[in-house]
Amino acid sequence: MALGQTIDSFDQFFTQIEDKGAVIALVQRQLQNTRNATRKKAERFLKKWG
């Protein structure tokens, strides 16, 4: 659940994040998350920013 909220936060502030590669890598790993909601948030984030 915390990772899903983290992805939401990254989405709001992504333009201000300096190390975007690290954020993208973390979110990509969440595509394998067992929580469906977190996986869906990762998919939406990567569609928008990845």
N, C-alpha and C positions, 0 to 999 in steps of 0.2 A: 504494500500500500504506500509506503514512504517513497518508493521509486516512482510510482505514478505521479505523486505530488511533486517530486523533483523534476520530472519531465514537464509538467505543467509550468513550473517556475522557469525552467530553461526556455520554454516557448515564449514566455512573456519578456524575457531579458536577453534573448539570443543575439540581438544586434549589438548589445553592449559587452558580450563575452569575448575576451581576447583569444582564448585557446579553444576555438570552435571544434577543432579536430578531436580533442579529448571528449567533448560533450557528445559529438556525433558517435564516437566509439562506444561510449557508455550506453547511449540510447540504442545503438545497433545490437548490443548484447541483450537488451531487454526484449528483442524479438523472440527470444527463446524462453522468456519468463513464463512460469507456470500459471500466473494470474492473467486471465483473459483481459481484464480491464487495463492492466499495465502494458500488455502486448499491443492492444489497440491504440493506446496513447503513443507508444513508440512508433507504430506504423504511421499514425497521423503526423507526428512530429517530423519523421523522416521524409514523408511526402511533401511537407511544407518547406523544410530546411535542408534536407539531405540531398 
